[in-house]
Amino acid sequence: MKPIFFEFTLPVLGKVEFPAYMTMIMVGFIVSTWLCRREEDLAGRNGDRIVDLALLMLVFGVLGARLLSVLADGHLRDFVNLCVNPKLVPAIDAKVLFCTTDAQCGYDYLCDTETSKCYPPKDCLAAFKFWQGGLAFYGGLLAAAPVGLWFAHKKKLGTYRVADLTAPMIALGLFFGRLGCFFNGCCYGTTTSVPWAVDFPGHHDVHPTQLYESGGALLIFMFLYFVLRPRKRAHGELFGALLALYGVLRFSLEFLRADERGGVAGLSTSQWIGVLLVPLGICLWVARRRLAGKPFAPTL
């Protein structure tokens, strides 16, 4: 676990930190955008429009990811209490179980002398601080995908073509993003006795579910980019395959997750979203495959 990759102090600006979570997300975004632009340039198209598309999707992706995380991941009450009564919010990664002074708690936590429990300081803006962790991938996908498709249609880039162009890169970005989760210590798994179990503050011998999903996302990227892309028959197949493959991966891994992320009837929010997206992805893939033998329409 390494929440801060590195930090330094600059005149006037003061301390400058590079949080692992956001640093890895930005690395994934830059690499994915570069590959998309490279594809466009090699095809003789205007790669600048893809950069515009990527920036637009980044903004809406972060907004959607944070919104779903705040509303559906089981932490909404904590965000409210952080502003109203922070003593009700548990300091899950405090350095001690019981305290008598603030210094014992570590980080910026405070000690409640009545209960001998650590708690975070008052913060009414915590819900907006996405760079500290707490982005739900499905929220980002559900917000960014429609906006991206609308932009592609408006600029006559070809909605299904652009969907296929970005599909492998979404998986690649997720590969980097889940590595950031691992360094940040969030999205951890259940207790296990496997040899590769890891420890996080307050959570010992747990599944490194972040690495499981990161590896799965990398395999999806490689399958989409190197196997399916050269063999596709119609635009839209790759995006459909992404929805189905990631949906299955995420649905399965959710059973190993131990962090709070909401849910209904025994399934997490992400699993319920997957229940909808997997058949949608399969239907999209099948529907586009039926266009086999027909020429690609440049505006589709």
C-alpha positions as CSV (number, residue, x, y, z in Angstrom):
1,M,0.0,0.0,0.0
2,K,1.4,3.4,-1.0
3,P,-1.4,6.1,-1.2
4,I,1.1,8.8,-2.1
5,F,3.6,7.9,-4.8
6,F,5.8,10.9,-4.1
7,E,5.6,14.5,-2.8
8,F,7.8,17.6,-2.7
9,T,7.6,21.2,-1.7
10,L,7.7,24.1,-4.1
11,P,8.0,27.9,-3.3
12,V,4.6,29.6,-3.0
13,L,2.7,26.4,-3.9
14,G,3.9,24.5,-0.9
15,K,3.5,20.7,-0.7
16,V,2.7,19.0,-4.0
17,E,1.5,15.4,-3.7
18,F,0.9,12.7,-6.4
19,P,-1.8,10.4,-5.0
20,A,-1.4,6.9,-6.3
21,Y,-5.0,6.5,-7.1
22,M,-5.4,9.6,-9.3
23,T,-1.9,9.2,-10.7
24,M,-2.6,5.8,-12.1
25,I,-6.0,6.9,-13.5
26,M,-4.3,9.7,-15.3
27,V,-1.6,7.4,-16.6
28,G,-4.3,5.1,-18.0
29,F,-6.1,8.0,-19.5
30,I,-3.0,9.4,-21.2
31,V,-1.9,6.0,-22.6
32,S,-5.4,5.1,-23.8
33,T,-5.9,8.5,-25.5
34,W,-2.5,8.3,-27.2
35,L,-3.4,4.9,-28.6
36,C,-6.8,6.1,-29.9
37,R,-5.2,9.1,-31.5
38,R,-2.5,7.0,-33.0
39,E,-5.2,4.7,-34.6
40,E,-6.9,7.7,-36.0
41,D,-3.7,9.3,-37.4
42,L,-2.7,6.0,-39.0
43,A,-6.1,5.8,-40.7
44,G,-5.7,9.3,-42.1
45,R,-8.3,10.9,-39.9
46,N,-8.1,13.9,-37.6
47,G,-6.8,12.6,-34.3
48,D,-7.4,16.0,-32.6
49,R,-11.2,15.2,-32.5
50,I,-10.4,12.0,-30.6
51,V,-8.5,14.0,-28.0
52,D,-11.5,16.3,-27.6
53,L,-13.7,13.2,-27.2
54,A,-11.4,11.7,-24.6
55,L,-11.3,14.9,-22.5
56,L,-15.1,15.2,-22.7
57,M,-15.5,11.6,-21.6
58,L,-13.0,12.1,-18.8
59,V,-15.0,14.9,-17.3
60,F,-18.3,13.1,-17.5
61,G,-16.7,9.8,-16.5
62,V,-15.3,11.3,-13.2
63,L,-18.6,13.0,-12.5
64,G,-20.6,9.8,-13.0
65,A,-18.2,7.6,-11.2
66,R,-18.2,9.9,-8.1
67,L,-22.0,10.3,-8.2
68,L,-22.6,6.5,-8.2
69,S,-19.9,6.0,-5.5
70,V,-21.4,8.5,-3.2
71,L,-25.1,7.5,-3.7
72,A,-24.8,3.7,-4.0
73,D,-21.6,2.5,-2.4
74,G,-22.9,2.6,1.1
75,H,-21.0,5.7,2.3
76,L,-23.7,8.4,1.8
77,R,-24.4,8.5,5.6
78,D,-20.7,8.8,6.3
79,F,-20.4,11.8,4.0
80,V,-23.3,13.5,5.8
81,N,-21.9,12.7,9.2
82,L,-18.5,14.0,8.2
83,C,-20.1,17.4,8.0
84,V,-22.6,17.1,10.9
85,N,-21.0,14.8,13.4
86,P,-17.7,13.2,12.4
87,K,-17.5,11.2,15.6
88,L,-20.1,8.8,14.0
89,V,-17.7,8.0,11.1
90,P,-15.3,5.1,11.8
91,A,-11.6,5.7,11.1
92,I,-11.2,2.3,9.5
93,D,-7.5,2.7,8.8
94,A,-6.5,4.2,12.1
95,K,-3.2,3.0,13.5
96,V,-4.8,1.8,16.8
97,L,-8.1,0.3,17.8
98,F,-8.3,2.4,21.0
99,C,-6.8,5.8,21.7
100,T,-6.2,8.3,24.4
101,T,-4.6,11.0,22.3
102,D,-4.9,12.2,18.7
103,A,-1.3,11.4,17.9
104,Q,-2.0,7.7,18.5
105,C,-4.6,7.6,15.7
106,G,-2.3,8.5,12.9
107,Y,-2.9,10.5,9.7
108,D,-5.2,13.5,10.6
109,Y,-7.6,11.5,12.8
110,L,-8.7,12.7,16.2
111,C,-9.4,10.7,19.3
112,D,-12.8,10.7,21.0
113,T,-11.8,10.5,24.7
114,E,-15.3,9.4,25.6
115,T,-15.3,6.2,23.5
116,S,-11.5,5.9,23.1
117,K,-12.1,5.6,19.3
118,C,-10.4,7.5,16.5
119,Y,-12.6,9.5,14.1
120,P,-11.9,11.8,11.0
121,P,-11.9,15.6,11.2
122,K,-15.0,17.5,10.1
123,D,-15.1,17.8,6.3
124,C,-18.2,19.1,4.6
125,L,-16.6,18.8,1.1
126,A,-15.5,15.1,1.4
127,A,-18.1,13.9,-1.1
128,F,-16.5,16.0,-3.8
129,K,-12.9,14.9,-3.2
130,F,-12.8,12.2,-5.8
131,W,-9.0,12.3,-5.9
132,Q,-8.9,10.7,-2.5
133,G,-10.6,7.6,-3.8
134,G,-14.1,6.6,-4.3
135,L,-14.9,6.3,-8.1
136,A,-17.4,3.7,-9.2
137,F,-16.3,2.5,-12.7
138,Y,-19.9,1.7,-13.8
139,G,-21.0,5.2,-12.9
140,G,-18.2,6.6,-15.1
141,L,-19.1,4.2,-18.0
142,L,-22.8,5.0,-17.8
143,A,-22.2,8.7,-17.8
144,A,-19.3,8.9,-20.3
145,A,-20.5,6.4,-22.9
146,P,-23.7,8.3,-24.0
147,V,-21.9,11.6,-24.0
148,G,-19.1,10.1,-26.1
149,L,-21.5,8.5,-28.6
150,W,-23.4,11.8,-28.8
151,F,-20.2,13.7,-29.6
152,A,-19.2,11.1,-32.2
153,H,-22.6,11.4,-33.9
154,K,-22.5,15.2,-33.8
155,K,-19.0,15.4,-35.3
156,K,-19.9,12.6,-37.8
157,L,-17.1,10.4,-36.5
158,G,-19.2,7.2,-36.7
159,T,-20.9,6.2,-33.4
160,Y,-20.3,2.5,-33.7
161,R,-16.8,3.0,-35.1
162,V,-15.8,5.2,-32.3
163,A,-17.4,2.9,-29.7
164,D,-15.1,0.1,-31.1
165,L,-12.1,2.4,-31.1
166,T,-12.5,3.2,-27.4
167,A,-13.7,-0.2,-26.1
168,P,-10.2,-1.8,-25.8
169,M,-8.9,1.5,-24.3
170,I,-11.6,1.6,-21.6
171,A,-10.3,-1.9,-20.5
172,L,-6.7,-0.7,-20.6
173,G,-7.6,2.4,-18.5
174,L,-9.3,0.1,-16.0
175,F,-6.1,-1.9,-15.8
176,F,-4.2,1.1,-14.6
177,G,-7.1,2.4,-12.4
178,R,-7.3,-0.8,-10.4
179,L,-3.6,-0.7,-9.8
180,G,-4.2,2.7,-8.3
181,C,-6.9,1.1,-6.1
182,F,-4.3,-1.5,-4.9
183,F,-1.8,1.2,-4.0
184,N,-4.5,3.3,-2.3
185,G,-5.8,0.4,-0.2
186,C,-9.4,0.5,-1.4
187,C,-11.6,-2.1,-3.1
188,Y,-10.0,-4.8,-1.0
189,G,-11.2,-8.4,-0.8
190,T,-12.4,-10.9,1.8
191,T,-10.2,-12.7,4.3
192,T,-8.4,-15.6,2.8
193,S,-5.5,-18.1,3.4
194,V,-4.1,-18.1,-0.1
195,P,-0.3,-17.6,-0.3
196,W,-0.8,-14.3,-2.2
197,A,-3.0,-12.7,0.5
198,V,-2.2,-9.1,1.3
199,D,-2.5,-6.8,4.3
200,F,-4.1,-3.3,4.3
201,P,-4.5,-1.1,7.4
202,G,-7.3,-2.7,9.4
203,H,-7.6,-5.6,7.0
204,H,-5.2,-8.5,7.2
205,D,-4.8,-11.5,4.9
206,V,-7.4,-10.5,2.3
207,H,-7.8,-11.2,-1.4
208,P,-6.0,-8.6,-3.6
209,T,-9.2,-8.1,-5.7
210,Q,-7.8,-4.9,-7.1
211,L,-5.0,-7.0,-8.8
212,Y,-7.5,-9.7,-9.9
213,E,-9.6,-7.0,-11.7
214,S,-6.6,-5.2,-13.1
215,G,-5.3,-8.5,-14.6
216,G,-8.8,-9.3,-15.9
217,A,-9.1,-5.9,-17.5
218,L,-5.7,-6.3,-19.2
219,L,-6.8,-9.7,-20.6
220,I,-10.0,-8.1,-21.9
221,F,-7.9,-5.3,-23.6
222,M,-5.6,-7.8,-25.2
223,F,-8.5,-10.0,-26.5
224,L,-10.4,-7.0,-27.9
225,Y,-7.4,-5.3,-29.4
226,F,-5.3,-8.1,-30.7
227,V,-7.9,-10.9,-31.3
228,L,-11.3,-9.5,-31.9
229,R,-10.5,-6.2,-33.6
230,P,-8.7,-7.7,-36.6
231,R,-11.6,-10.2,-37.1
232,K,-14.6,-8.1,-36.5
233,R,-17.3,-8.0,-39.2
234,A,-19.1,-4.8,-38.3
235,H,-18.5,-1.7,-36.1
236,G,-20.0,-2.1,-32.7
237,E,-18.9,-5.6,-32.0
238,L,-16.0,-4.6,-29.7
239,F,-18.1,-2.4,-27.5
240,G,-20.7,-5.1,-27.1
241,A,-18.0,-7.6,-26.2
242,L,-16.5,-5.2,-23.7
243,L,-19.9,-4.8,-21.9
244,A,-20.4,-8.5,-21.7
245,L,-16.8,-9.5,-20.8
246,Y,-16.4,-6.9,-18.1
247,G,-19.8,-7.5,-16.8
248,V,-19.0,-11.2,-16.2
249,L,-15.6,-10.3,-14.7
250,R,-17.0,-7.7,-12.3
251,F,-20.0,-9.8,-11.3
252,S,-17.7,-12.7,-10.3
253,L,-15.2,-10.6,-8.5
254,E,-17.8,-8.9,-6.4
255,F,-18.3,-12.1,-4.4
256,L,-14.7,-11.6,-3.2
257,R,-15.0,-7.9,-2.3
258,A,-15.3,-7.0,1.3
259,D,-15.5,-3.2,1.2
260,E,-18.8,-1.3,1.5
261,R,-20.4,-0.8,-1.9
262,G,-24.2,-1.0,-1.4
263,G,-26.6,-3.5,-2.9
264,V,-30.0,-5.1,-2.8
265,A,-31.2,-8.7,-2.3
266,G,-27.7,-10.1,-1.8
267,L,-26.2,-8.5,-4.9
268,S,-24.0,-5.4,-5.0
269,T,-24.9,-2.4,-7.1
270,S,-22.2,-3.3,-9.6
271,Q,-23.7,-6.8,-9.9
272,W,-27.1,-5.5,-10.6
273,I,-25.7,-3.2,-13.3
274,G,-23.8,-6.2,-14.7
275,V,-27.0,-8.2,-14.9
276,L,-28.3,-5.6,-17.3
277,L,-25.2,-4.8,-19.2
278,V,-24.1,-8.4,-20.0
279,P,-27.2,-9.3,-22.0
280,L,-27.1,-5.8,-23.6
281,G,-23.5,-6.4,-24.7
282,I,-24.3,-9.8,-26.1
283,C,-27.4,-8.5,-28.0
284,L,-25.3,-5.6,-29.4
285,W,-22.5,-8.0,-30.5
286,V,-25.0,-10.4,-32.1
287,A,-26.9,-7.6,-33.8
288,R,-23.8,-6.0,-35.3
289,R,-22.4,-9.5,-36.4
290,R,-25.6,-9.9,-38.5
291,L,-24.3,-7.0,-40.6
292,A,-21.6,-9.4,-41.9
293,G,-21.1,-9.1,-45.6
294,K,-22.5,-5.5,-45.7
295,P,-20.1,-2.6,-46.2
296,F,-19.4,-0.3,-43.2
297,A,-21.3,2.9,-43.4
298,P,-18.9,5.8,-42.6
299,T,-21.3,7.5,-40.3
300,L,-22.1,4.4,-38.3
